[in-house]
Amino acid sequence: HRRTYVGSMPGRIINGLKTVGVNNPVFLLDEVDKLGKSLQGDPAAALLEVLDPEQNHSFTDHYLNVAFDLSQVLFIATANTTATIPPALLDRMEIIQVPGYTQEEKIEIAHRHLIPKQLEQHGLTPQQIQIPQVTTLDIITRYTREAGVRSLDRKLGAICRAVAVKVAEGQHKETKPDRAEVGEGEDCKEHVTEDTKTESISDTADLALPPEMPILIDFHALKDILGPPMYEMEVSERLSQPGVAIGLAWTPLGGEIMFVEASRMDGEGQLTLTGQLGDVMKESAHLAISWLRSNAKRYQLTNASGSFDLLDNTDIHLHFPAGAVTKDGPSAGVTIVTCLASLFSGRLVCSDVAMTGEITLRGLVLPVGGIKDKVLAAHRAGLKRIIIPQRNEKDLEEIAVNVRQDLTFVLASCLDEVLNAAFDGGFAVKPRVERLNSKL
């Protein structure tokens, strides 16, 4: 017999059509990257027929066992990453990348939507608390570092809860009777009791504010409520020695800055990689060290013993901090080359420079994705210069004008241009001497 379930009913799609009563609604499939299988079936397999325009005109619900036309329905799916979506299902979708918010957009969202919502939830009014835009910017830059506004909303909620406690304490003090007057005899006690009741009723009706209202939230109040800042704008202290460079990475939650650290020690010429790296990033590291070894004489790079063979009796350790986070992709190639060049030259990389780009064995810089999110991450971190592949110049048009004005972009087509921009004063290159053989 056909499949049978106790208490069965039509599926969610047919139920949704029944609820709206039209055949052309909009369906939102939220978090499709988190679909899971069970003994009752695979939702991703069912969505294959639903989202395929060649088949959904005759979609069959197992409960009704009658074909239904879904060709007029608009399906909108959301996901944090496409990596976990089955390829067959992803092939039936048009992918639209939604980048993170700029700082100015976050400030507007906070003052138009988040702050009014938190005030209403905590029983506060604008006459009781004031959060200037400068304070909102401090929360965004020093207490959150994200592409969206979820953490910002939580921080604003914590501030409103702290202010609500102050308001409640102030109102309690205003309505509390004076014990010294109450203690003077019985006649006076009755008189004071009547006055107190009258004041209590009027206070309840009119909720008189304490004299320190409204409470102004400034940077000092933020430290008292939220604690010391979690993030600092300046990152130069982490570039205090050779062998460190700043890269840019893309994650499902937006762009992030990524430090690359390198050290060398006596050994047998081994390359050690740590930091939860994927295969593509490991290959980028091997590619970077191979390019530097082949160009060591040209850049006058030597190991501890003065040899141009950088791995001669030398081990190299490359580490990518935040070791609990998995990292992969080719865009860290230029950062690894810069980090190793800093290590073997003994020079510091400029502390205000971040970079991204794929490399080749010939020293070319290839384009990468996620440029807008990466640029916004560098802007949030307070960096001033960004090195990107020259072929990614078209992606800069998607970035807000005010963000572009705060940054200097270096468009690089080869690793020579990357190294010249990453080091203060450029990176000296030994000129190539062409030998002419005499024909005499």
C-alpha positions as CSV (number, residue, x, y, z in Angstrom):
1,H,0.0,0.0,0.0
2,R,1.0,3.6,-0.2
3,R,3.0,5.3,2.6
4,T,0.8,5.9,5.7
5,Y,1.4,8.2,8.7
6,V,-0.7,8.5,11.8
7,G,-2.2,12.0,12.0
8,S,-1.0,12.9,8.5
9,M,-2.0,16.1,6.8
10,P,-1.1,18.1,3.7
11,G,2.5,19.4,3.4
12,R,3.6,22.9,4.4
13,I,3.4,24.2,0.8
14,I,-0.2,23.0,0.2
15,N,-1.1,24.3,3.7
16,G,0.4,27.6,2.9
17,L,-1.5,27.9,-0.3
18,K,-4.7,27.0,1.6
19,T,-4.0,29.7,4.2
20,V,-3.4,32.6,1.7
21,G,-6.2,31.5,-0.7
22,V,-4.3,32.4,-3.9
23,N,-2.1,30.5,-6.4
24,N,0.7,33.1,-6.7
25,P,2.0,33.8,-3.2
26,V,5.5,34.4,-2.0
27,F,7.1,31.6,0.0
28,L,10.1,32.3,2.2
29,L,12.3,29.2,2.7
30,D,14.5,30.3,5.7
31,E,17.9,28.8,6.4
32,V,17.9,26.2,3.6
33,D,21.5,25.6,4.3
34,K,20.5,23.8,7.5
35,L,18.1,21.3,6.1
36,G,18.4,17.9,7.8
37,K,17.5,14.3,6.8
38,S,15.2,12.1,8.9
39,L,13.4,8.8,8.7
40,Q,10.4,10.6,7.2
41,G,12.3,11.8,4.2
42,D,14.8,14.3,2.9
43,P,13.4,17.9,2.5
44,A,16.1,18.8,0.0
45,A,14.9,16.0,-2.3
46,A,11.3,17.3,-2.1
47,L,12.4,20.9,-2.9
48,L,14.0,19.7,-6.1
49,E,10.6,19.2,-7.7
50,V,9.2,22.4,-6.1
51,L,12.0,24.7,-7.3
52,D,12.4,23.2,-10.8
53,P,10.4,25.4,-13.3
54,E,10.2,22.4,-15.6
55,Q,8.4,20.2,-13.0
56,N,6.6,22.4,-10.5
57,H,3.6,23.0,-12.8
58,S,2.5,19.5,-11.7
59,F,3.7,19.2,-8.1
60,T,2.1,16.2,-6.3
61,D,1.5,16.3,-2.6
62,H,1.6,12.8,-1.1
63,Y,-1.4,13.5,1.1
64,L,-3.7,14.9,-1.6
65,N,-2.2,12.7,-4.4
66,V,-3.4,15.4,-6.9
67,A,-1.2,17.4,-9.1
68,F,-1.0,21.1,-8.3
69,D,0.5,24.0,-10.3
70,L,3.2,25.9,-8.4
71,S,4.6,27.7,-11.5
72,Q,3.1,31.0,-10.4
73,V,4.6,30.8,-6.9
74,L,7.7,32.9,-6.1
75,F,10.1,31.1,-3.8
76,I,12.7,33.1,-1.8
77,A,15.3,31.1,0.1
78,T,17.9,32.4,2.6
79,A,21.1,30.9,3.7
80,N,24.3,31.9,5.5
81,T,26.5,29.8,3.2
82,T,26.1,27.8,0.0
83,A,28.7,25.2,0.9
84,T,26.2,23.0,2.8
85,I,23.3,23.3,0.2
86,P,23.1,20.2,-2.0
87,P,24.5,21.0,-5.5
88,A,21.4,19.8,-7.3
89,L,19.2,22.1,-5.2
90,L,21.7,25.0,-5.5
91,D,21.6,24.6,-9.3
92,R,17.9,25.5,-9.3
93,M,18.4,28.8,-7.6
94,E,19.6,32.2,-8.6
95,I,22.2,33.3,-6.0
96,I,22.1,36.9,-4.8
97,Q,24.9,37.9,-2.4
98,V,23.8,40.3,0.4
99,P,26.8,42.2,1.7
100,G,27.3,43.4,5.2
101,Y,26.2,46.9,6.5
102,T,28.5,49.9,6.6
103,Q,29.0,51.8,9.8
104,E,26.7,54.6,8.7
105,E,24.0,52.1,7.7
106,K,24.3,50.4,11.2
107,I,23.9,53.8,12.9
108,E,20.8,54.6,10.9
109,I,19.3,51.1,11.6
110,A,20.0,51.5,15.3
111,H,18.4,54.9,15.7
112,R,15.4,54.1,13.4
113,H,14.6,50.6,14.5
114,L,16.7,49.0,17.2
115,I,16.7,51.7,19.9
116,P,12.9,52.4,19.6
117,K,12.3,48.7,19.9
118,Q,14.5,48.3,22.9
119,L,12.9,51.3,24.6
120,E,9.5,49.9,24.1
121,Q,10.5,46.5,25.4
122,H,12.0,47.9,28.6
123,G,9.3,50.5,29.3
124,L,11.5,53.5,28.7
125,T,10.9,56.8,26.8
126,P,13.2,59.1,24.9
127,Q,12.9,61.5,27.8
128,Q,14.6,59.0,30.1
129,I,17.5,57.9,28.0
130,Q,19.6,59.5,25.2
131,I,22.0,57.5,23.1
132,P,23.9,59.9,20.8
133,Q,25.2,58.7,17.4
134,V,28.8,59.0,18.6
135,T,28.0,56.5,21.3
136,T,26.3,54.2,18.8
137,L,29.5,54.4,16.7
138,D,31.6,53.4,19.8
139,I,29.4,50.4,20.3
140,I,29.7,49.3,16.7
141,T,33.5,49.7,16.5
142,R,34.6,48.8,20.0
143,Y,32.0,46.3,21.3
144,T,30.8,44.5,18.1
145,R,32.6,43.3,14.9
146,E,30.0,41.8,12.6
147,A,28.4,42.1,9.2
148,G,24.9,42.5,10.6
149,V,23.4,44.1,13.7
150,R,22.5,41.2,15.9
151,S,25.2,41.8,18.5
152,L,24.5,45.6,18.3
153,D,20.9,44.8,19.2
154,R,22.0,42.8,22.2
155,K,24.3,45.6,23.5
156,L,21.6,48.2,23.2
157,G,19.3,45.9,25.1
158,A,21.9,45.6,27.9
159,I,22.1,49.4,28.1
160,C,18.4,49.8,28.3
161,R,18.2,47.2,31.1
162,A,20.8,49.1,33.1
163,V,18.9,52.4,32.6
164,A,15.6,50.8,33.5
165,V,17.1,49.8,36.8
166,K,18.2,53.4,37.5
167,V,14.8,54.8,36.5
168,A,13.1,52.3,38.8
169,E,15.4,53.2,41.7
170,G,14.8,56.9,41.1
171,Q,11.1,56.6,41.1
172,H,11.2,54.5,44.3
173,K,13.1,57.2,46.1
174,E,10.7,59.9,44.8
175,T,7.6,58.1,46.2
176,K,9.2,57.0,49.5
177,P,7.8,59.0,52.6
178,D,10.1,60.8,55.0
179,R,10.5,58.6,58.1
180,A,11.6,61.5,60.3
181,E,8.3,63.2,59.9
182,V,6.2,60.1,60.2
183,G,7.8,59.3,63.7
184,E,6.5,62.5,65.4
185,G,3.3,61.6,67.3
186,E,0.0,60.2,66.4
187,D,-1.7,63.3,65.1
188,C,1.2,64.2,62.9
189,K,1.3,60.6,61.7
190,E,-2.2,60.7,60.4
191,H,-1.6,64.0,58.7
192,V,1.6,62.8,57.0
193,T,-0.1,59.6,55.9
194,E,-2.8,61.5,54.1
195,D,-0.3,63.8,52.4
196,T,1.8,60.8,51.5
197,K,-1.2,59.0,49.9
198,T,-2.0,62.1,47.9
199,E,1.6,62.5,46.6
200,S,1.8,58.7,45.8
201,I,-1.4,58.9,43.7
202,S,-0.2,62.0,41.8
203,D,3.3,60.4,41.3
204,T,1.7,57.3,39.9
205,A,-0.4,59.3,37.5
206,D,2.3,61.6,36.4
207,L,5.5,59.5,37.0
208,A,7.8,62.4,38.0
209,L,11.3,61.9,36.6
210,P,14.4,62.1,38.9
211,P,16.4,65.3,38.6
212,E,19.2,63.5,36.6
213,M,16.9,62.6,33.7
214,P,17.5,62.1,30.9
215,I,20.3,59.6,31.4
216,L,23.0,60.4,28.7
217,I,24.9,57.3,27.5
218,D,28.5,58.3,26.7
219,F,31.8,56.3,26.5
220,H,32.3,56.3,30.3
221,A,28.7,54.9,30.7
222,L,29.5,52.3,28.1
223,K,32.5,51.1,30.1
224,D,30.4,50.9,33.3
225,I,27.6,48.9,31.6
226,L,29.3,46.8,28.9
227,G,32.8,46.6,30.5
228,P,36.0,47.5,28.7
229,P,36.1,47.6,24.9
230,M,36.3,44.2,23.3
231,Y,38.0,45.4,20.1
232,E,40.5,48.1,19.4
233,M,40.8,50.1,16.2
234,E,44.6,50.1,16.1
235,V,46.3,46.9,15.2
236,S,49.9,48.1,14.9
237,E,50.9,46.4,18.2
238,R,50.4,43.0,16.5
239,L,52.9,44.0,13.8
240,S,55.7,44.8,16.2
241,Q,58.1,42.2,14.7
242,P,59.0,40.8,11.3
243,G,57.0,37.9,10.0
244,V,53.5,39.2,10.5
245,A,51.1,40.4,7.8
246,I,47.3,41.3,7.7
247,G,45.1,39.6,5.2
248,L,41.4,39.8,4.5
249,A,39.1,36.8,4.6
250,W,35.4,36.2,3.8
251,T,33.1,34.2,6.1
252,P,29.4,33.5,6.0
253,L,29.0,36.2,8.5
254,G,30.9,38.8,6.5
255,G,34.4,39.9,6.0
256,E,37.2,39.6,8.6
257,I,40.8,40.7,9.0
258,M,43.2,37.7,9.3
259,F,46.7,37.8,10.7
260,V,49.4,35.5,9.3
261,E,52.4,34.8,11.5
262,A,55.7,33.1,10.4
263,S,58.8,32.0,12.3
264,R,61.9,30.1,11.4
265,M,64.2,27.8,13.2
266,D,67.1,25.4,12.5
267,G,65.8,22.2,10.9
268,E,65.6,20.1,7.8
269,G,63.7,22.4,5.5
270,Q,60.2,21.5,6.6
271,L,57.1,23.8,6.3
272,T,54.6,23.5,9.1
273,L,51.1,24.9,8.8
274,T,48.7,25.4,11.7
275,G,45.3,27.1,12.2
276,Q,42.7,24.6,10.8
277,L,43.6,25.1,7.2
278,G,41.9,23.6,4.2
279,D,43.7,22.0,1.2
280,V,43.5,25.1,-1.0
281,M,45.1,27.3,1.6
282,K,47.9,24.7,2.3
283,E,48.7,24.7,-1.4
284,S,48.8,28.5,-1.4
285,A,51.4,28.4,1.4
286,H,53.6,25.9,-0.5
287,L,53.2,28.0,-3.6
288,A,54.3,31.2,-1.8
289,I,57.5,29.6,-0.3
290,S,58.3,28.1,-3.8
291,W,58.0,31.6,-5.4
292,L,60.2,33.2,-2.7
293,R,62.8,30.5,-3.0
294,S,63.0,31.0,-6.8
295,N,63.3,34.8,-6.4
296,A,65.5,34.9,-3.2
297,K,68.6,36.3,-5.0
298,R,66.5,38.9,-6.8
299,Y,65.1,40.2,-3.5
300,Q,68.3,39.5,-1.5
301,L,66.4,37.2,0.9
302,T,68.6,34.8,3.0
303,N,68.1,32.4,5.8
304,A,69.9,32.5,9.2
305,S,73.1,31.1,7.7
306,G,73.2,33.6,4.8
307,S,72.2,31.1,2.1
308,F,69.8,32.1,-0.6
309,D,68.2,28.7,-0.3
310,L,65.6,29.7,2.3
311,L,64.9,26.1,3.4
312,D,68.6,25.1,3.7
313,N,68.8,23.7,7.3
314,T,65.8,25.9,8.1
315,D,62.3,25.0,9.2
316,I,59.4,27.5,8.6
317,H,56.2,27.6,10.7
318,L,53.2,29.5,9.4
319,H,50.3,30.1,11.8
320,F,46.9,31.5,11.2
321,P,45.4,32.7,14.5
322,A,41.9,31.8,15.7
323,G,42.9,28.1,15.4
324,A,39.4,26.9,16.2
325,V,38.0,28.4,13.0
326,T,38.3,26.4,9.8
327,K,40.0,28.5,7.0
328,D,40.3,27.7,3.3
329,G,40.5,29.5,-0.1
330,P,43.2,30.9,-2.3
331,S,42.9,34.6,-1.4
332,A,45.6,34.4,1.3
333,G,48.3,33.9,-1.2
334,V,49.6,37.5,-1.3
335,T,49.4,37.7,2.5
336,I,51.6,34.6,2.9
337,V,54.2,35.9,0.5
338,T,54.4,39.3,2.3
339,C,54.6,37.6,5.6
340,L,57.5,35.3,4.5
341,A,59.3,38.2,2.8
342,S,59.1,40.2,6.0
343,L,60.5,37.2,8.0
344,F,63.5,36.7,5.7
345,S,64.2,40.4,5.1
346,G,63.9,41.4,8.8
347,R,61.6,44.3,7.8
348,L,58.2,45.2,9.3
349,V,55.1,45.2,7.2
350,C,53.2,48.5,7.3
351,S,50.7,48.4,10.1
352,D,47.9,50.1,8.2
353,V,48.0,47.7,5.2
354,A,45.7,44.7,4.5
355,M,45.7,42.6,1.4
356,T,43.9,39.8,-0.5
357,G,44.6,38.0,-3.7
358,E,45.5,34.7,-5.3
359,I,49.0,34.1,-6.6
360,T,50.6,31.9,-9.3
361,L,54.0,30.4,-9.5
362,R,55.0,33.1,-12.0
363,G,54.2,35.8,-9.5
364,L,50.9,37.0,-10.9
365,V,48.0,38.2,-8.7
366,L,44.6,36.8,-9.6
367,P,41.2,38.1,-8.7
368,V,39.2,36.8,-5.7
369,G,35.7,37.1,-4.4
370,G,34.0,38.9,-1.5
371,I,35.8,42.2,-2.1
372,K,33.1,44.4,-0.7
373,D,32.8,42.4,2.6
374,K,36.6,42.4,2.9
375,V,36.9,46.1,2.4
376,L,34.2,46.8,5.0
377,A,36.1,44.6,7.4
378,A,39.3,46.5,6.9
379,H,37.4,49.8,7.3
380,R,35.9,48.6,10.6
381,A,39.4,47.6,11.8
382,G,40.7,51.1,11.2
383,L,43.1,50.1,8.3
384,K,44.0,52.8,5.7
385,R,45.4,50.9,2.7
386,I,44.2,47.8,1.0
387,I,46.0,45.8,-1.7
388,I,43.7,44.0,-4.1
389,P,44.1,42.4,-7.5
390,Q,43.9,44.8,-10.4
391,R,41.2,42.7,-12.0
392,N,39.0,43.3,-8.9
393,E,38.8,47.1,-9.6
394,K,35.3,46.7,-10.9
395,D,34.1,45.4,-7.5
396,L,35.0,48.8,-5.9
397,E,32.0,50.4,-7.5
398,E,29.8,48.4,-5.0
399,I,31.4,50.1,-2.0
400,A,29.9,53.2,-0.5
401,V,31.6,56.5,-1.5
402,N,32.3,57.5,2.1
403,V,34.1,54.2,2.7
404,R,36.2,54.5,-0.4
405,Q,37.2,58.0,0.6
406,D,38.6,56.8,3.9
407,L,40.8,54.1,2.2
408,T,43.6,54.0,-0.3
409,F,43.5,51.1,-2.8
410,V,46.5,49.6,-4.4
411,L,45.7,47.6,-7.5
412,A,48.4,45.0,-8.0
413,S,48.8,42.7,-11.0
414,C,52.0,41.0,-9.8
415,L,53.8,40.3,-6.5
416,D,56.4,42.9,-7.2
417,E,53.7,45.6,-6.8
418,V,52.4,43.9,-3.7
419,L,55.7,43.9,-1.9
420,N,56.5,47.5,-2.9
421,A,53.1,48.6,-1.4
422,A,53.3,46.5,1.7
423,F,56.7,47.7,3.0
424,D,57.6,51.3,4.0
425,G,59.9,52.6,1.3
426,G,59.2,49.8,-1.1
427,F,61.0,46.5,-1.5
428,A,64.4,46.7,-3.2
429,V,64.9,44.4,-6.2
430,K,68.4,43.5,-7.4
431,P,68.5,44.4,-11.1
432,R,68.9,41.5,-13.5
433,V,72.2,41.7,-15.4
434,E,72.0,40.3,-18.9
435,R,75.2,38.8,-20.1
436,L,76.1,39.3,-23.7
437,N,78.2,36.6,-25.4
438,S,80.8,38.0,-27.7
439,K,80.4,37.0,-31.3
440,L,84.0,37.9,-32.1
